[in-house]
């Protein structure tokens, strides 16, 4: 089984380490999230060959103790942010027939089942959303999405909001399922995220194409 470093051309050349160094330089001057050792957690928890679903986020949460290296996820014991709460609400309606469920805000359990929770920027400065959007992370994460699209088949790419949907051109729609809606943020969730049924649609597609449905 090849590692991400062996599979992604930019990682073969050490670009990810250059980016880590750039983020480290910012850490000298300010607080940067997630913790350094969690920067590549989304990749470390899920081998390239085991990816079934890709959920694209913008950048890590920028509040104290929130970012844990997975898009939309926070550590166990940390209050779930509003967007994550809305994700859980949609899962309750879509997958569990509206029955209340207890969900951990730590989405590592999804990653272990094949869900790549990939932020476009892998670091952010405290209190400053999108502060590292021009640092260079997008070059790497765009290539990760493109390599998954061309080297794998029958994946599900979930794109919530305009930023995530800007990655659509990187994905071969003839080989994969692309699901799009507005962002689950409270500002937009009622405009099409609630009722999108992305979680049941994902599982139906995976089952149809020999994948393993996700226990959301």
NUPA-467661 format. One record per atom (N, C-alpha, C): residue number from 1; x, y, z. Coordinates in nm, 4 decimals. Layout:
  pos         x         y         z
  NUM         X         Y         Z
...
This chain:
  pos         x         y         z
    1    0.0848   -0.1199    0.0000
    1    0.0000    0.0000    0.0000
    1    0.0885    0.1252    0.0000
    2    0.0722    0.2079   -0.1017
    2    0.1532    0.3280   -0.1116
    2    0.1092    0.4334   -0.0101
    3    0.2056    0.5085    0.0409
    3    0.1750    0.6198    0.1299
    3    0.1338    0.7407    0.0459
    4    0.0746    0.8400    0.1121
    4    0.0426    0.9649    0.0437
    4    0.1691    1.0261   -0.0154
    5    0.2797    1.0172    0.0589
    5    0.4051    1.0749    0.0118
    5    0.4526    1.0087   -0.1163
    6    0.4215    0.8815   -0.1349
    6    0.4608    0.8102   -0.2556
    6    0.3617    0.8327   -0.3695
    7    0.2403    0.8732   -0.3374
    7    0.1335    0.8833   -0.4365
    7    0.1184    1.0234   -0.4938
    8    0.1351    1.1257   -0.4108
    8    0.1111    1.2646   -0.4510
    8    0.2422    1.3270   -0.4989
    9    0.2529    1.3673   -0.6247
    9    0.3794    1.4201   -0.6778
    9    0.4414    1.5309   -0.5935
   10    0.3611    1.6264   -0.5474
   10    0.4167    1.7357   -0.4670
   10    0.4736    1.6862   -0.3346
   11    0.4162    1.5800   -0.2808
   11    0.4686    1.5253   -0.1562
   11    0.5953    1.4447   -0.1821
   12    0.6069    1.3886   -0.3011
   12    0.7311    1.3200   -0.3382
   12    0.8492    1.4175   -0.3373
   13    0.8215    1.5420   -0.3749
   13    0.9283    1.6427   -0.3812
   13    0.9469    1.7176   -0.2495
   14    0.8633    1.6861   -0.1485
   14    0.8775    1.7500   -0.0178
   14    0.8041    1.8820   -0.0030
   15    0.7122    1.9117   -0.0948
   15    0.6382    2.0382   -0.0879
   15    0.5629    2.0513    0.0439
   16    0.5070    1.9395    0.0936
   16    0.4306    1.9446    0.2185
   16    0.5185    1.9846    0.3364
   17    0.6460    1.9471    0.3315
   17    0.7388    1.9850    0.4379
   17    0.7755    2.1336    0.4277
   18    0.7837    2.1837    0.3049
   18    0.8059    2.3266    0.2859
   18    0.6887    2.4056    0.3428
   19    0.5678    2.3547    0.3204
   19    0.4500    2.4217    0.3736
   19    0.4477    2.4161    0.5255
   20    0.4879    2.3048    0.5816
   20    0.4948    2.2923    0.7268
   20    0.5920    2.3957    0.7835
   21    0.7023    2.4155    0.7154
   21    0.8012    2.5140    0.7588
   21    0.7441    2.6560    0.7510
   22    0.6664    2.6838    0.6471
   22    0.6025    2.8151    0.6367
   22    0.5071    2.8384    0.7539
   23    0.4298    2.7369    0.7856
   23    0.3373    2.7492    0.8986
   23    0.4146    2.7646    1.0297
   24    0.5259    2.6919    1.0423
   24    0.6086    2.7027    1.1626
   24    0.6611    2.8447    1.1808
   25    0.6970    2.9096    1.0702
   25    0.7456    3.0472    1.0775
   25    0.6377    3.1401    1.1309
   26    0.5126    3.1121    1.0945
   26    0.4013    3.1920    1.1478
   26    0.3797    3.1630    1.2968
   27    0.4064    3.0385    1.3370
   27    0.3872    3.0017    1.4780
   27    0.4796    3.0809    1.5706
   28    0.5922    3.1250    1.5207
   28    0.6853    3.2045    1.6008
   28    0.6219    3.3375    1.6392
   29    0.5356    3.3885    1.5515
   29    0.4790    3.5221    1.5711
   29    0.3373    3.5213    1.6283
   30    0.2641    3.4118    1.6071
   30    0.1241    3.4083    1.6490
   30    0.0821    3.2637    1.6728
   31   -0.0382    3.2451    1.7218
   31   -0.0908    3.1105    1.7422
   31   -0.1478    3.0578    1.6116
   32   -0.1084    2.9362    1.5774
   32   -0.1557    2.8725    1.4552
   32   -0.2241    2.7414    1.4910
   33   -0.3366    2.7162    1.4272
   33   -0.4115    2.5925    1.4480
   33   -0.4125    2.5108    1.3197
   34   -0.4238    2.3773    1.3276
   34   -0.4246    2.2940    1.4485
   34   -0.2841    2.2840    1.5070
   35   -0.2658    2.2115    1.6183
   35   -0.1302    2.1878    1.6676
   35   -0.0440    2.1276    1.5575
   36    0.0836    2.1575    1.5587
   36    0.1738    2.1156    1.4506
   36    0.1614    1.9670    1.4187
   37    0.1533    1.8834    1.5222
   37    0.1512    1.7391    1.5000
   37    0.0201    1.6908    1.4377
   38   -0.0779    1.7806    1.4304
   38   -0.2070    1.7440    1.3698
   38   -0.2249    1.8020    1.2295
   39   -0.1230    1.8660    1.1769
   39   -0.1366    1.9328    1.0479
   39   -0.1822    1.8369    0.9379
   40   -0.1238    1.7166    0.9352
   40   -0.1544    1.6201    0.8293
   40   -0.2393    1.5035    0.8798
   41   -0.3157    1.5285    0.9853
   41   -0.3927    1.4214    1.0479
   41   -0.4921    1.3581    0.9517
   42   -0.5532    1.4385    0.8635
   42   -0.6507    1.3841    0.7683
   42   -0.5877    1.2772    0.6796
   43   -0.4616    1.2961    0.6449
   43   -0.3913    1.1982    0.5616
   43   -0.3368    1.0830    0.6449
   44   -0.2941    1.1132    0.7653
   44   -0.2327    1.0100    0.8496
   44   -0.3340    0.9052    0.8963
   45   -0.4596    0.9437    0.9049
   45   -0.5621    0.8498    0.9546
   45   -0.6241    0.7660    0.8434
   46   -0.5908    0.7966    0.7168
   46   -0.6610    0.7321    0.6065
   46   -0.5691    0.7139    0.4851
   47   -0.5281    0.5917    0.4534
   47   -0.4440    0.5683    0.3359
   47   -0.5163    0.6048    0.2062
   48   -0.4396    0.6418    0.1057
   48   -0.4936    0.6803   -0.0248
   48   -0.5875    0.5746   -0.0810
   49   -0.5490    0.4483   -0.0703
   49   -0.6276    0.3390   -0.1298
   49   -0.7578    0.3120   -0.0567
   50   -0.7730    0.3641    0.0658
   50   -0.8922    0.3366    0.1441
   50   -0.9935    0.4512    0.1418
   51   -0.9613    0.5591    0.0718
   51   -1.0560    0.6703    0.0625
   51   -1.1804    0.6257   -0.0135
   52   -1.2972    0.6537    0.0436
   52   -1.4247    0.6289   -0.0226
   52   -1.5011    0.7585   -0.0499
   53   -1.4830    0.8545    0.0395
   53   -1.5576    0.9797    0.0356
   53   -1.4606    1.0939    0.0633
   54   -1.4783    1.2059   -0.0060
   54   -1.3989    1.3257    0.0206
   54   -1.4935    1.4395    0.0550
   55   -1.4798    1.4955    0.1746
   55   -1.5554    1.6141    0.2142
   55   -1.4567    1.7299    0.2221
   56   -1.4820    1.8332    0.1441
   56   -1.3877    1.9443    0.1327
   56   -1.4304    2.0595    0.2232
   57   -1.3402    2.0999    0.3117
   57   -1.3609    2.2168    0.3953
   57   -1.2726    2.3314    0.3480
   58   -1.2892    2.4481    0.4089
   58   -1.2113    2.5652    0.3663
   58   -1.0806    2.5749    0.4426
   59   -1.0889    2.5875    0.5744
   59   -0.9671    2.5876    0.6568
   59   -1.0048    2.5465    0.7982
   60   -0.9061    2.5201    0.8840
   60   -0.9374    2.4717    1.0185
   60   -1.0155    2.5751    1.1004
   61   -1.0863    2.5267    1.2019
   61   -1.1472    2.6176    1.2981
   61   -1.0371    2.7024    1.3616
   62   -1.0695    2.8291    1.3913
   62   -0.9653    2.9202    1.4399
   62   -0.9837    2.9605    1.5859
   63   -1.0679    2.8840    1.6590
   63   -1.0848    2.9100    1.8013
   63   -0.9981    2.8177    1.8854
   64   -0.9688    2.8554    2.0094
   64   -0.8826    2.7734    2.0958
   64   -0.9372    2.6320    2.1141
   65   -0.8524    2.5323    2.0922
   65   -0.8868    2.3934    2.1192
   65   -0.9815    2.3291    2.0205
   66   -1.0167    2.3980    1.9118
   66   -1.1154    2.3438    1.8186
   66   -1.0530    2.2552    1.7098
   67   -0.9562    2.3062    1.6370
   67   -0.9036    2.2352    1.5201
   67   -0.8296    2.1083    1.5608
   68   -0.8645    1.9969    1.4968
   68   -0.7954    1.8710    1.5266
   68   -0.7406    1.8035    1.4010
   69   -0.7337    1.8785    1.2913
   69   -0.6731    1.8248    1.1706
   69   -0.7692    1.7620    1.0726
   70   -0.8982    1.7566    1.1075
   70   -1.0010    1.7031    1.0185
   70   -1.1032    1.8131    0.9907
   71   -1.1415    1.8313    0.8652
   71   -1.2413    1.9327    0.8315
   71   -1.3714    1.9071    0.9068
   72   -1.4288    2.0127    0.9623
   72   -1.5571    2.0139    1.0340
   72   -1.5526    1.9462    1.1707
   73   -1.4404    1.8905    1.2097
   73   -1.4288    1.8116    1.3323
   73   -1.3614    1.8910    1.4439
   74   -1.4020    1.8630    1.5685
   74   -1.3333    1.9162    1.6863
   74   -1.3091    1.8016    1.7839
   75   -1.2149    1.8161    1.8777
   75   -1.1860    1.7075    1.9706
   75   -1.3057    1.6728    2.0593
   76   -1.3073    1.5492    2.1042
   76   -1.4075    1.5057    2.2012
   76   -1.4017    1.5960    2.3236
   77   -1.5180    1.6393    2.3715
   77   -1.5234    1.7270    2.4870
   77   -1.5313    1.8741    2.4519
   78   -1.5046    1.9087    2.3258
   78   -1.5173    2.0467    2.2791
   78   -1.6567    2.0647    2.2201
   79   -1.7190    2.1772    2.2480
   79   -1.8536    2.2041    2.1966
   79   -1.8536    2.2033    2.0443
   80   -1.9479    2.1320    1.9873
   80   -1.9578    2.1256    1.8412
   80   -1.9945    2.2628    1.7851
   81   -1.9198    2.3124    1.6864
   81   -1.9532    2.4411    1.6233
   81   -2.0871    2.4323    1.5496
   82   -2.1484    2.5468    1.5202
   82   -2.2808    2.5476    1.4573
   82   -2.2889    2.4680    1.3267
   83   -2.1867    2.4768    1.2413
   83   -2.1918    2.4025    1.1144
   83   -2.1949    2.2527    1.1392
   84   -2.1171    2.2067    1.2355
   84   -2.1145    2.0641    1.2670
   84   -2.2476    2.0196    1.3274
   85   -2.3063    2.1033    1.4105
   85   -2.4386    2.0704    1.4656
   85   -2.5420    2.0554    1.3538
   86   -2.5328    2.1407    1.2529
   86   -2.6260    2.1301    1.1404
   86   -2.6003    2.0043    1.0579
   87   -2.4755    1.9646    1.0463
   87   -2.4429    1.8380    0.9797
   87   -2.5089    1.7228    1.0546
   88   -2.4979    1.7245    1.1855
   88   -2.5594    1.6180    1.2661
   88   -2.7114    1.6188    1.2534
   89   -2.7714    1.7386    1.2461
   89   -2.9170    1.7477    1.2287
   89   -2.9598    1.6831    1.0967
   90   -2.8839    1.7096    0.9910
   90   -2.9177    1.6513    0.8608
   90   -2.8992    1.5001    0.8635
   91   -2.7968    1.4516    0.9309
   91   -2.7767    1.3070    0.9427
   91   -2.8933    1.2431    1.0168
   92   -2.9389    1.3069    1.1249
   92   -3.0539    1.2533    1.1989
   92   -3.1753    1.2388    1.1088
   93   -3.2019    1.3404    1.0278
   93   -3.3194    1.3371    0.9408
   93   -3.3001    1.2400    0.8241
   94   -3.1834    1.2417    0.7671
   94   -3.1565    1.1667    0.6443
   94   -3.1350    1.0179    0.6693
   95   -3.0604    0.9868    0.7739
   95   -3.0178    0.8478    0.7970
   95   -3.0990    0.7796    0.9068
   96   -3.1409    0.8566    1.0073
   96   -3.2035    0.7973    1.1255
   96   -3.3510    0.8330    1.1397
   97   -3.4129    0.8791    1.0317
   97   -3.5562    0.9051    1.0335
   97   -3.6012    1.0092    1.1330
   98   -3.5132    1.1004    1.1665
   98   -3.5474    1.2066    1.2601
   98   -3.5329    1.1698    1.4063
   99   -3.4882    1.0470    1.4336
   99   -3.4684    1.0053    1.5724
   99   -3.3425    1.0704    1.6294
  100   -3.3513    1.1337    1.7465
  100   -3.2340    1.1993    1.8053
  100   -3.1203    1.0998    1.8268
  101   -2.9993    1.1430    1.7944
  101   -2.8798    1.0596    1.8095
  101   -2.7763    1.1334    1.8930
  102   -2.6837    1.0587    1.9483
  102   -2.5699    1.1175    2.0188
  102   -2.4461    1.1000    1.9317
  103   -2.3882    1.2111    1.8901
  103   -2.2715    1.2079    1.8028
  103   -2.1508    1.2690    1.8733
  104   -2.0348    1.2081    1.8579
  104   -1.9114    1.2720    1.9021
  104   -1.8718    1.3780    1.8009
  105   -1.8257    1.4951    1.8479
  105   -1.7815    1.5989    1.7540
  105   -1.6476    1.5652    1.6892
  106   -1.5792    1.4630    1.7404
  106   -1.4536    1.4168    1.6807
  106   -1.4875    1.3189    1.5685
  107   -1.4613    1.3596    1.4453
  107   -1.5020    1.2807    1.3288
  107   -1.3961    1.1806    1.2853
  108   -1.3027    1.1487    1.3737
  108   -1.2032    1.0471    1.3415
  108   -1.2710    0.9163    1.3016
  109   -1.3876    0.8880    1.3599
  109   -1.4578    0.7636    1.3260
  109   -1.4971    0.7607    1.1784
  110   -1.5258    0.8773    1.1203
  110   -1.5534    0.8821    0.9765
  110   -1.4265    0.8540    0.8970
  111   -1.3175    0.9178    0.9389
  111   -1.1903    0.8990    0.8687
  111   -1.1510    0.7512    0.8664
  112   -1.1731    0.6836    0.9775
  112   -1.1357    0.5419    0.9866
  112   -1.2215    0.4540    0.8946
  113   -1.3343    0.5073    0.8476
  113   -1.4217    0.4333    0.7561
  113   -1.3995    0.4732    0.6097
  114   -1.3074    0.5655    0.5860
  114   -1.2775    0.6029    0.4483
  114   -1.3221    0.7407    0.4061
  115   -1.3564    0.8273    0.5019
  115   -1.3981    0.9635    0.4688
  115   -1.2796    1.0578    0.4883
  116   -1.2306    1.1138    0.3776
  116   -1.1214    1.2106    0.3842
  116   -1.1806    1.3486    0.4117
  117   -1.1531    1.4008    0.5297
  117   -1.2041    1.5315    0.5719
  117   -1.0940    1.6340    0.5480
  118   -1.0900    1.6856    0.4263
  118   -0.9766    1.7634    0.3774
  118   -1.0076    1.9118    0.3705
  119   -0.9386    1.9905    0.4523
  119   -0.9463    2.1355    0.4389
  119   -0.8561    2.1805    0.3254
  120   -0.9009    2.2822    0.2509
  120   -0.8197    2.3343    0.1411
  120   -0.6901    2.3959    0.1933
  121   -0.6966    2.4657    0.3050
  121   -0.5777    2.5135    0.3764
  121   -0.5660    2.4322    0.5046
  122   -0.4479    2.3821    0.5315
  122   -0.4323    2.2918    0.6465
  122   -0.3953    2.3626    0.7756
  123   -0.3725    2.4938    0.7697
  123   -0.3452    2.5705    0.8909
  123   -0.4192    2.7047    0.8841
  124   -0.4309    2.7684    1.0007
  124   -0.4985    2.8978    1.0102
  124   -0.4468    2.9679    1.1354
  125   -0.4510    3.0998    1.1372
  125   -0.4090    3.1753    1.2549
  125   -0.5274    3.1990    1.3480
  126   -0.4992    3.2027    1.4753
  126   -0.6031    3.2173    1.5766
  126   -0.6900    3.3391    1.5494
  127   -0.8220    3.3158    1.5454
  127   -0.9161    3.4252    1.5310
  127   -0.9224    3.4875    1.3931
  128   -0.8531    3.4280    1.2955
  128   -0.8471    3.4888    1.1614
  128   -0.8810    3.3840    1.0557
  129   -1.0080    3.3689    1.0275
  129   -1.0505    3.2724    0.9262
  129   -0.9844    3.3025    0.7926
  130   -0.9453    3.1963    0.7219
  130   -0.8859    3.2055    0.5874
  130   -0.7531    3.2806    0.5855
  131   -0.6880    3.2938    0.7005
  131   -0.5629    3.3711    0.7059
  131   -0.4481    3.3028    0.6330
  132   -0.4569    3.1719    0.6106
  132   -0.3507    3.1015    0.5382
  132   -0.3962    3.0551    0.4003
  133   -0.5011    3.1180    0.3479
  133   -0.5527    3.0736    0.2175
  133   -0.4550    3.0989    0.1039
  134   -0.3633    3.1941    0.1227
  134   -0.2650    3.2248    0.0184
  134   -0.1249    3.1759    0.0547
  135   -0.1155    3.0933    0.1573
  135    0.0160    3.0467    0.2011
  135    0.0760    2.9454    0.1030
  136   -0.0109    2.8736    0.0305
  136    0.0373    2.7729   -0.0635
  136   -0.0219    2.6350   -0.0436
  137   -0.1041    2.6200    0.0583
  137   -0.1653    2.4902    0.0858
  137   -0.2550    2.4435   -0.0289
  138   -0.3220    2.5371   -0.0954
  138   -0.4190    2.4999   -0.1983
  138   -0.3533    2.4261   -0.3139
  139   -0.2291    2.4583   -0.3405
  139   -0.1578    2.3883   -0.4479
  139   -0.1508    2.2390   -0.4155
  140   -0.1215    2.2083   -0.2895
  140   -0.1114    2.0687   -0.2452
  140   -0.2475    2.0012   -0.2382
  141   -0.3437    2.0664   -0.1738
  141   -0.4732    1.9999   -0.1544
  141   -0.5497    1.9872   -0.2863
  142   -0.5307    2.0820   -0.3776
  142   -0.5903    2.0662   -0.5108
  142   -0.5324    1.9430   -0.5800
  143   -0.4025    1.9223   -0.5660
  143   -0.3419    1.8063   -0.6294
  143   -0.3901    1.6765   -0.5653
  144   -0.4105    1.6770   -0.4351
  144   -0.4640    1.5583   -0.3682
  144   -0.6013    1.5225   -0.4247
  145   -0.6881    1.6231   -0.4408
  145   -0.8210    1.5985   -0.4968
  145   -0.8095    1.5468   -0.6400
  146   -0.7225    1.6094   -0.7195
  146   -0.7078    1.5698   -0.8599
  146   -0.6518    1.4284   -0.8725
  147   -0.5563    1.3928   -0.7874
  147   -0.4965    1.2592   -0.7930
  147   -0.5976    1.1527   -0.7509
  148   -0.6785    1.1830   -0.6506
  148   -0.7847    1.0896   -0.6127
  148   -0.8821    1.0704   -0.7282
  149   -0.9135    1.1796   -0.7975
  149   -1.0069    1.1717   -0.9085
  149   -0.9542    1.0853   -1.0230
  150   -0.8266    1.0990   -1.0548
  150   -0.7751    1.0297   -1.1730
  150   -0.7232    0.8891   -1.1435
  151   -0.6864    0.8620   -1.0184
  151   -0.6270    0.7314   -0.9869
  151   -0.7237    0.6352   -0.9175
  152   -0.8384    0.6866   -0.8745
  152   -0.9384    0.6031   -0.8080
  152   -1.0677    0.6078   -0.8882
  153   -1.1594    0.5167   -0.8590
  153   -1.2899    0.5156   -0.9231
  153   -1.3998    0.5067   -0.8186
  154   -1.5141    0.5621   -0.8521
  154   -1.6363    0.5503   -0.7722
  154   -1.6191    0.6040   -0.6302
  155   -1.5574    0.7214   -0.6207
  155   -1.5545    0.7934   -0.4936
  155   -1.6718    0.8910   -0.4898
  156   -1.7039    0.9388   -0.3703
  156   -1.8050    1.0432   -0.3536
  156   -1.7338    1.1701   -0.3074
  157   -1.7491    1.2775   -0.3829
  157   -1.6928    1.4075   -0.3458
  157   -1.8079    1.4970   -0.3006
  158   -1.8007    1.5442   -0.1764
  158   -1.9067    1.6258   -0.1181
  158   -1.8566    1.7692   -0.1064
  159   -1.9256    1.8591   -0.1756
  159   -1.8839    1.9990   -0.1849
  159   -1.9933    2.0886   -0.1293
  160   -1.9694    2.1437   -0.0105
  160   -2.0674    2.2306    0.0554
  160   -2.0198    2.3747    0.0465
  161   -2.0964    2.4591   -0.0176
  161   -2.0622    2.6008   -0.0268
  161   -1.9776    2.6328   -0.1488
  162   -1.9716    2.7620   -0.1828
  162   -1.9042    2.8051   -0.3049
  162   -1.7559    2.7703   -0.3062
  163   -1.6908    2.7837   -0.1921
  163   -1.5467    2.7560   -0.1900
  163   -1.5196    2.6107   -0.2258
  164   -1.5912    2.5192   -0.1629
  164   -1.5724    2.3775   -0.1936
  164   -1.6111    2.3476   -0.3382
  165   -1.7173    2.4106   -0.3853
  165   -1.7635    2.3858   -0.5217
  165   -1.6657    2.4367   -0.6268
  166   -1.5756    2.5267   -0.5872
  166   -1.4731    2.5729   -0.6806
  166   -1.3751    2.4615   -0.7165
  167   -1.3780    2.3514   -0.6416
  167   -1.2905    2.2371   -0.6681
  167   -1.3537    2.1382   -0.7674
  168   -1.4759    2.1658   -0.8119
  168   -1.5475    2.0731   -0.8993
  168   -1.4677    2.0407   -1.0250
  169   -1.3975    2.1393   -1.0793
  169   -1.3234    2.1194   -1.2037
  169   -1.2084    2.0190   -1.1889
  170   -1.1690    1.9905   -1.0661
  170   -1.0605    1.8947   -1.0419
  170   -1.1094    1.7502   -1.0456
  171   -1.2401    1.7312   -1.0496
  171   -1.2993    1.5982   -1.0321
  171   -1.3635    1.5511   -1.1621
  172   -1.3387    1.4267   -1.1979
  172   -1.3977    1.3661   -1.3165
  172   -1.5369    1.3122   -1.2803
  173   -1.6394    1.3848   -1.3240
  173   -1.7767    1.3482   -1.2886
  173   -1.8207    1.2182   -1.3538
  174   -1.7493    1.1723   -1.4544
  174   -1.7837    1.0456   -1.5191
  174   -1.7356    0.9255   -1.4380
  175   -1.6402    0.9481   -1.3490
  175   -1.5824    0.8395   -1.2679
  175   -1.6337    0.8398   -1.1251
  176   -1.6876    0.9531   -1.0813
  176   -1.7207    0.9701   -0.9398
  176   -1.8563    1.0380   -0.9241
  177   -1.9106    1.0299   -0.8021
  177   -2.0330    1.1027   -0.7679
  177   -1.9938    1.2342   -0.7008
  178   -2.0470    1.3442   -0.7522
  178   -2.0242    1.4757   -0.6925
  178   -2.1560    1.5242   -0.6328
  179   -2.1551    1.5524   -0.5029
  179   -2.2734    1.6031   -0.4333
  179   -2.2453    1.7466   -0.3890
  180   -2.3365    1.8379   -0.4210
  180   -2.3161    1.9789   -0.3891
  180   -2.4386    2.0376   -0.3194
  181   -2.4130    2.1284   -0.2277
  181   -2.5212    2.2076   -0.1676
  181   -2.4595    2.3331   -0.1083
  182   -2.5427    2.4176   -0.0523
  182   -2.4928    2.5312    0.0235
  182   -2.4181    2.4791    0.1463
  183   -2.3457    2.5675    0.2105
  183   -2.2673    2.5324    0.3292
  183   -2.3608    2.5059    0.4477
  184   -2.3220    2.4146    0.5382
  184   -2.4063    2.3883    0.6564
  184   -2.4042    2.4977    0.7622
  185   -2.3383    2.6067    0.7363
  185   -2.3390    2.7207    0.8280
  185   -2.4821    2.7657    0.8573
  186   -2.5084    2.8151    0.9789
  186   -2.6423    2.8670    1.0097
  186   -2.6874    2.9774    0.9134
  187   -2.5930    3.0436    0.8474
  187   -2.6275    3.1505    0.7540
  187   -2.6921    3.0971    0.6262
  188   -2.6660    2.9692    0.5945
  188   -2.7138    2.9179    0.4657
  188   -2.7801    2.7808    0.4720
  189   -2.7715    2.7118    0.5843
  189   -2.8172    2.5721    0.5915
  189   -2.9629    2.5554    0.5479
  190   -3.0466    2.6545    0.5788
  190   -3.1891    2.6433    0.5446
  190   -3.2160    2.6724    0.3973
  191   -3.1128    2.7045    0.3216
  191   -3.1294    2.7368    0.1799
  191   -3.0930    2.6189    0.0902
  192   -3.0880    2.4984    0.1479
  192   -3.0614    2.3816    0.0642
  192   -2.9749    2.2742    0.1253
  193   -2.9103    2.3040    0.2382
  193   -2.8329    2.1974    0.3026
  193   -2.9275    2.0995    0.3719
  194   -3.0197    2.1536    0.4521
  194   -3.1185    2.0652    0.5149
  194   -3.2063    2.0040    0.4057
  195   -3.2120    1.8729    0.4061
  195   -3.2888    1.8033    0.3042
  195   -3.2069    1.7588    0.1837
  196   -3.0765    1.7877    0.1829
  196   -2.9940    1.7494    0.0675
  196   -2.9724    1.5977    0.0600
  197   -2.9858    1.5298    0.1725
  197   -2.9735    1.3834    0.1792
  197   -2.8390    1.3314    0.1263
  198   -2.7342    1.4079    0.1491
  198   -2.6035    1.3671    0.0990
  198   -2.5515    1.2397    0.1653
  199   -2.5930    1.2153    0.2874
  199   -2.5374    1.1014    0.3607
  199   -2.5976    0.9698    0.3133
  200   -2.7283    0.9687    0.2906
  200   -2.7901    0.8477    0.2364
  200   -2.7534    0.8289    0.0895
  201   -2.7412    0.9374    0.0145
  201   -2.6997    0.9276   -0.1257
  201   -2.5584    0.8716   -0.1372
  202   -2.4719    0.9143   -0.0471
  202   -2.3349    0.8616   -0.0444
  202   -2.3362    0.7118   -0.0220
  203   -2.4095    0.6679    0.0784
  203   -2.4111    0.5252    0.1107
  203   -2.4736    0.4424   -0.0005
  204   -2.5766    0.4945   -0.0646
  204   -2.6381    0.4213   -0.1755
  204   -2.5395    0.4044   -0.2905
  205   -2.4641    0.5099   -0.3199
  205   -2.3653    0.5033   -0.4279
  205   -2.2526    0.4060   -0.3939
  206   -2.2034    0.4131   -0.2703
  206   -2.0963    0.3216   -0.2292
  206   -2.1430    0.1766   -0.2393
  207   -2.2627    0.1494   -0.1909
  207   -2.3157    0.0130   -0.1956
  207   -2.3304   -0.0352   -0.3395
  208   -2.3734    0.0545   -0.4269
  208   -2.3949    0.0198   -0.5675
  208   -2.2635   -0.0140   -0.6390
  209   -2.1547    0.0468   -0.5916
  209   -2.0272    0.0310   -0.6608
  209   -1.9244   -0.0474   -0.5791
  210   -1.9716   -0.1317   -0.4886
  210   -1.8818   -0.2212   -0.4171
  210   -1.8107   -0.1607   -0.2978
  211   -1.8508   -0.0414   -0.2559
  211   -1.7918    0.0197   -0.1385
  211   -1.8640   -0.0220   -0.0119
  212   -1.8176    0.0296    0.0991
  212   -1.8784   -0.0026    0.2290
  212   -1.9499    0.1236    0.2805
  213   -2.0810    0.1173    0.3016
  213   -2.1531    0.2342    0.3523
  213   -2.0929    0.2853    0.4830
  214   -2.1006    0.4170    0.5004
  214   -2.0444    0.4829    0.6178
  214   -2.1457    0.4802    0.7323
  215   -2.0991    0.4478    0.8507
  215   -2.1814    0.4611    0.9708
  215   -2.1667    0.6059    1.0198
  216   -2.2575    0.6895    0.9731
  216   -2.2494    0.8319    1.0073
  216   -2.2813    0.8555    1.1545
